């Protein structure tokens, strides 16, 4: 039984090769929502192909990772070169609340459940290459980095890896960049902090997935990201951290998406050996 009352998919004859554009009526969000999918040609016809959710930042939507980040070109070139196994990319909107939903539950919609439950379900309906056996990973930039790390902590059993580029590390950082007040954001203060969410997961005995973080040294969030890295190190929470040249911009994210996808591929391979 489909979890969506309605699902609209682009016509493959009119859509660029490998792409699917999808609109569903989301019960979690209580409205329609969009996602862009990309399937490299080497994945087509297979089963159990890994699924990578790419989460965008504030002001963006489902098209941003492809049309500004060239994510499909990066993935296809790495698969062509034999550096990565075939993967399916799912690039969802964040729920389109204000300037950015934070990928968290709100009083009138649940962007967390949209990402964790509904987006993978929509992908499985459209792309048979992705099924219940497919490993799933999260990669995000800025607000999407906050979402990737926080959702990895909140639902660690769902993900084989999570990676964040230039992440927002605490919801309070949104106040300078999002017009709307966060009064409708649900959950405890700890749930709105990456470190708080990771601490809560560890306290509950959860096994966290492999984590990756990077940030440009000229990024306004660099100090917060380095502080997160140091706190994770002090707690003994395993993660990969990279300080790199660069700022909070698409040239940085386009360049280093390849690094996070390689990280995901290593995690998929390690999970397969367990």
URDA-V446780 format. One record per backbone hydrogen bond with DSSP energy under -0.5 kcal/mol. NH is the residue of the N-H (numbers start at 1). CO is the residue of the C=O. Records with the same first field share a line. If there is no record, write none. Layout:
NH=CO / CO
This chain:
5=25
8=23
10=21
14=11
15=11 / 12
19=16
20=37
22=20 / 35
23=8
24=33
25=6
26=24 / 31
27=25
30=26
31=26
33=24
35=22
36=91
37=20
38=89
39=18
40=87
43=40
44=40 / 41
46=43
49=129
50=86
51=135
52=88
53=51 / 137
54=52 / 90
55=53 / 139
56=92
59=99
60=57
64=61
67=63
68=64
69=64
70=66
71=65
74=70
75=71
76=72
77=73
78=74
79=75
80=76
81=77
82=79
83=78
84=78
88=50
89=38
90=52
91=36 / 89
92=90
93=34
98=96
100=97
104=101
106=109
107=184
110=28
111=104
114=110
115=111
116=112
117=113
118=113
119=114
120=115
121=117
122=118
123=119
124=120
125=121
126=122
127=123
128=126
130=127
131=129
134=131
137=51
138=161
139=53
140=163
141=55
142=165
144=141
146=142
147=143
148=144
149=145
150=146
151=147
152=148
153=149
154=150
155=151
156=153
158=155
159=155 / 156
160=136
161=136
162=210
163=138
164=212
165=140
166=164 / 214
168=142
171=192
173=170
174=171
175=172
176=173
177=174
178=174
185=182
186=105
191=188
192=188 / 189
193=190
194=169
197=193
198=194
199=195
200=196
201=197
202=198
203=199
204=200
205=202
206=201
208=206
210=160
212=162
213=240
214=164
215=242
217=244
218=246
219=216
222=219
225=221
226=222
227=223
228=224
229=225
230=226
231=227
232=228
233=229
234=230
235=231
236=232 / 233
237=232
238=236
240=211
242=213
244=215 / 242
249=247
253=249
254=250
255=251
256=252
257=253
260=256
261=257
262=258
263=259
264=260
265=261
266=262
267=263
268=264
269=265
270=266
271=267
272=268
273=269 / 270
274=270
